[in-house]
Amino acid sequence: MTTPHTPEQADSMHEGGSAKTEDLTFNDPLTFDEGALAARTLFRETFNADADGVWHAPGRVNIIGEHVDYNGGICLPIALPHRAFIAATPRSDRHVRLVSPQTRDHIDEFDLDTVDRRGTDGEVSGWAAYLVGVAWALEQAGFGPLRGFDAALHSCVPLGAGLSSSAALECAMAVAINDMEDLNLLGGDDDDAGRALLVDAARRAENDIAGANTGGLDQSASMRCTKGHALELDCRDMSVRSIPFDLAHDHLALLVIDTRAVHSHVTGEYAQRRQACEEAAGILGVDLLADIDDEQAALDQLPGEVMRARVRHVLTEIDRTRTFIDELASGSLVGERLDRCAALLDASHDSLRDDYEVTCPELDVAVDAARASGAHGARMTGGGFGGSAIALVDESAARDVARAVADAFAEHGFEAPQFLIATPEEPAGKVAE
């Protein structure tokens, strides 16, 4: 079987995890026991031995703060209940063997001595880059030399949904290596500092080995979110603050709409947006666009409407995210506060569509249909060009909104969307024995 070559293909299919209600499909997460059993079983069947342990890391959904991470802005993600599970055992040599349900007929094998950054003779391609790359990045950071390992992956992060499937792989591998190599980066008083170090290794794996120039939001969410909270992530210094996020208390729910339009960060479009922002920062004499104080004065200095539009999105999105966080911190999402937050979500999508131009027809139809059917605000989430949208809905109306979106997709001739309900869950770690 051919090894996959995109982050989305790296994930195993969610086997037995989709629940159909009439003709709506909701992707349910695996429990920790189910995920660990699946990974252990694959490991045993492949390597004829029992794994030393199973580690996990979640996908993420970003509530607001899109395409501002690499510009030093503020993001607000939550960790999903959907996660990647890795069963692994260290080896006595530098060899690595990897398997997933989609590649059980072809074990990927590497030697850590030959792994090097993308574009060199030691290039690692395909889904394995996200796992082997973490070991490479940790060694680059001074943790090593590391031993090789055998690992089996099983993931229930929805396939191709733009919900950080690659970050879930990287972060599960990072916590596994931490434990297998006794790096002692997790636990104790400096747990978050250790998690931040593993975030950087995971990000470097994605940037330098897999070749996706992402900014660290996804890995931070997977590694540093806490259960019941959203993560305020300041991407200027990568500092974090946990923000209580209990929609159920206010009888609300966050409906995630997987448009089935395949999303990937390894594309020229994403790189072009980032390059435009870096060029604009250079023209304006700042390190990051988040350093700009006067939006209009900055826009007036930029050449061409396209660059101005890109920068306008970043600056207004940072302001929207700050305001959204302030609203959450002020109390329950009811009444006028709920209306204000809904308007911020709507404005975020409109800016991503019109100024940053990273939506697609499926995302726009999903958002429009959700709004028309009573959602309290809706927007695309993630990098765009496919992937998922989110809708803030009344808890009792989630399926009605999903139904309206599915009907709109059918009318446009799109592939049927899939759905999940996002709740803020715990970060990467080891599955309890």
N, C-alpha and C positions, 0 to 999 in steps of 0.2 A: 504494500500500500504506500502511496506517495506521502511523504511528510508534508503537513500543512505549511503554508507560507505566510499567514496573516495572524494577528493576535486573536481574532475571533475563531479561526480554525484551530487554534491551539487548545481551546477548551473542549472538553468532552461534551457530548450531547447530554442534556438533562434526561437521563433514562428513567421513564416512569414518573416524571415530576410534573407533567402537564395535566391540569384538570379542566375538562370541558364542561361548560354550563351552557346547554343548548348548543349554539355554534360559536361560543366565546371560549378562548383558551387562556387560562390563567396559569402561569408558571409558578409552581410552588417550590420552596426551597427544600433541600434535604436536611434532615436533622443531623446533629453532630454524629450520632450513632450510625445513621444511614450512610453518611459521607465517608466516615472512617471505615466502615465495613466494605464499601465499594472499593476504596483505595487499597485496603489491605488484601482484599480478594484478588484484585488485578496484580498486585505485587507478588503474591504467592503463586498465582498461575504463570506469571512471566519468569520469575527468578527462582522458583522452586525453594523458597525460604520465607520465613516470616519477617516482616519489617520491624525495625527497632521502635518505631513510633509513627504517629500520623499528626501532621500539622495542617493548619487551615488559615485562610485569609479571605475576607469578603470582597465582593465587588462594591461599587459605590454608586450613589446617585447624587448629583450636585443640585441643591435646591435653587441656588442663585449664585452668580459670580462666574460667568463663563468667559473663557479666553482672556482672563486677567491674571492667571497664575504666573505665566512667563513674563508678565508685565509688572510684577511686584504688587498686585492688588490683593483683595480679600475675597475668599471663596467660602461657601457654606455647604459642605457635603455631609452626608450621613453614610454609615456602613450598612450594606444590605444584609438580609439574612441569607442570601444566595452567596455561596463561597466555593473556593477551590480547596481540595483536600489532597495532600501529598503524603503518601507512605514512603518512608525512606530508611536506608541503612548505610552508614559510612563504610568505605572500603579501606584496605591497607595500602592501596596504590593511588595514583592520580587519575584513574579511569572513571568515567561517568557513563552510566547506562540509564536511559529514560524510556518510559512507555506511557501511553494513554489509551483509552478505549478505542480511539480511531486509528491508533498505530500499533495495535497489539501484534500485528503480523510483521512489524518492522521495528526492532529496538534501535533507538538512536544512540550512537556511541561516540564519545569524545575523550580527549586527553586534555586535562587542564593546562598542561605545559604548552599546548599548541593554540590555545584560545587567545585571541587578541581583538582589538577594537575593529568595528566594521570597516571594510575597505582594505583590510590587510590580508596577507596570505592565510592568517589563522581565523578567518571569518567563519562564524557559525550562523547558519540560516534556519528559518522556520521556527516552529513553536519552541524548540529546544533553546533558542537564544535567550528566551526570557528566564530560563532556569540556570543554564550554565553561565549566563551573563552575570548573575548575582554572585556566584563564586568568584568569577574574574574580578568584579568590582570590589568585593571584600578584600581580595588579595592586593588590589591596587591601593586600598585604604590602609594597608599595613597589617591586615589579619591573615597571616599565612606563614608558610605555605599550607594550604588546606588539603585534606584528603579528598579523593574522589568519592562517589556515592552511587548507589542504585536508587531509583525513585520511580514511583507510579503515581500518575495524576488522575484524579477524577474531579470534575467541576460541574456545578449546577448553575453557574453564572450564565444567564441566557445568551445563546450563541448570537454574535453579531449585533448586540443591542447597544453598544456604546456605553456599557456600564462597568468599564474598567476590568474587563476579563484578563488582560495582560498583567495589570497591577496585582490582581489576586494571585496569579501564578508566581510572580516575582516575590511578593511578600510572604506567601506560604513557604517558598524556598528559602527566603531569608531567615525566617524564624526557625526553620528546620536546621539550617547550617549553624545558626547560633547555638542550638542545643547540642547538635551532634559534635561540634568542635569545642564545646565548653567556652564560648566567647564571653558568656556572662553579661550580655548587653541588656537582658530583660529581667524584670523583677527588682525589688529593692527600691531605695529612694530615688534612684536615677533612671527609673524605667522609661520615662518619656524621652530622656536624652539618648538612651540606647535605641529606642524605637526610631528616633530621628536619624541616627547613624544608619540603621537598616533601611530607612526610607531613601537615604542618599545612595546607598548601594543598589537598591532596586531601580531607582531613577537612572543611575549610570548604566545599568544593564540595558534598560530600554533605549536610552540615548545612544550609547556607544557600541553595543553589541547587536541589538535588534534594529537600530537605525531609525527609531521614532523620537523626534525631538520634543518630547513632552516636558512639562514644567514642574512636576512634583506633586500636583494636586491629588492625582489618583492614588499614588503610593502613600501619601500622608493620610488620606481617608482610610485606606485599608489597614494601615498600621497604627493610627493614633486616634481614631474615633472611639467614643465610649457609648455603651448601651444607654438608650433613652435620651441621647443628646445629638445635636448637630455639632460640627466642628468648625469654629471660626478659625480659619487659617490665613494668617498674614504672610503672603508669599514674598514679601520683602526680606524678612528674616526667618521665615518658616516657624514663627511662634504660633501657639495654638491656645484656644480657650474653648471649653465645653459650654454649649448653650442648650439649656433644657428644650426638648422638642417632643412634646407629648400631644400629638394631634388627637388621639383617641379621647383624651380628657375633654376636648372641645367638640367631640362627635364629628371629627373630620378625618380624612384619610388622604394619603398621597398615592394617586394612581399613576403607575408607570406604564406608558404605552410603547411597546416595542414595535416600531413600524415595519420591521423586517427588511428595511432598506439597509444593506450591509454597510457598516461603519468601519473605518480603519484609520489610525493615525499615520500609517506609513504611506502618505500620499503627498503629492506636490501641493495641493490646495492648502493643507494645513501649514506646510512650510512657508508658503507664500504669505499667509497672514502674519506669521511670526516674523518673517523678514521685514515686512512693511512696518511693523511696530518697532523693530530694532532700528531701522533706518530713520523713522520719525524721531525716536529718542535721540539719535545722533544729531539730527538737524536742530532739535530743541535744546541740546546741551545737557541732557539728563541721563542718568544711568538706566532708569526705568520710567515708563510712562506714569506709574503711580506717584512719581516725585513731582508731577505737575500740579501747581496750585491754581492757576488761572486757565480754565478750559478754553474760553474764547480767545484769549491772547495766544495760546498755543496753537489753536486751529488756524488762526490768521497767518501764522508763520509757515504753514505747511504747503508744499506745492501739490496741486492737483486734488480733485474732489475725492478720488478713491482713498488716498492716504488720509485725508481729513475725516472721511467717514469711518475708516478703521480706528483712528484715534478717538473719535467721538464715541464710538461704542465702548471702548475700554474705559474712558473716563466716566461716562454716565453709568456704566455697569458697576464700577467701583462704588459710586455714590448710592446706587440702588441697593447694593449688598449691605453697605453700612446701615442704611435706613431700615432694611428688612431685619437685620440683627437687632437694632434698637427696638423695633416693634415687638419682636419675640421676647426681648428682655423686659418689656413693659407690662406683660400680662397675657391673659388668655386671648386666643385668636377668635374674637367675637365682635359683632357690630362693626363700628367704623374701623377698628384695627384690622379686622379681617378684610374689609374692603380695601384698605390701603395696601396690605400685603398682596392681595389679588392684583391690584393695579401694577405693583412692582414686577410681579411675575409676567404679566401681559407685556409691559414695556420692555422687559428683558428680551422676550422672544421677538418683538417687533424690531428691536435694535439689531439682534443677531440676523434677522431676515433682511433688513433694509441696509444697514450700515456695514455689518461684518460679512454678510452674504454667505453664511455657512448652513442655511437650512436647505431643504429640498422639498419637492411637492408633497411627499408623504408626511413629513414633519409639519408642514403648514396646514395640511388637511386635518391632521390629528388635533392640532391646537385649535383650529377654527371650530371643528365639530365639538370638542370638549367645552369650549366657551359657550357655544350656542345651546348646549344641552344642560347648562347650569353650573359648570365648574367655576369655582372661585379663583380664577386665574389659571393660565396654562402656558407652558413654554417648552421649547426643546431643551434637552440637557446633554452635557457631554460636548465632544468636539464638533459635532454636526456632520453634514454631508451624509446623513443617514442616522441610524441608531434610534434613540428613544426621545419621547416627550414626557413631561409630567403634568398632572392636573391636580390641583388642590380641590377636593370635593367633599361634600357631606358624606359621612360614613355610609349612610343608608342609600346614597345615590350612586355609589361607585359602579355598580353593574349597569345602571341605566346610562351613565356616561360612556362606559365601555361599549355598550350596545350601539350608542349613537356614533361613536368613532368607527366601529366595525361596519356599520351601515354606510357611512360616508366613504370608507375605503372600497367597499363593494361597488358603489356608484361610480367611483373613479377608475375601477378596474385594477386596483392595487392588490397585492397579496394580502391575505387576511392578517391583521395585526394580532399580537399577543399582549398579555397584560400581567402585571403583578402589583401587589400592594407593598409599598416600601415602608418598613419600620426601622428605626435606628438601632442597630445591633452592635455587638462587641467586635473588637479589632482582632488582628491576626494573633495566633497563639498555638499551643499544642492541645490536641484533643485529649481530654482526661482519660486515663486508662480505665 
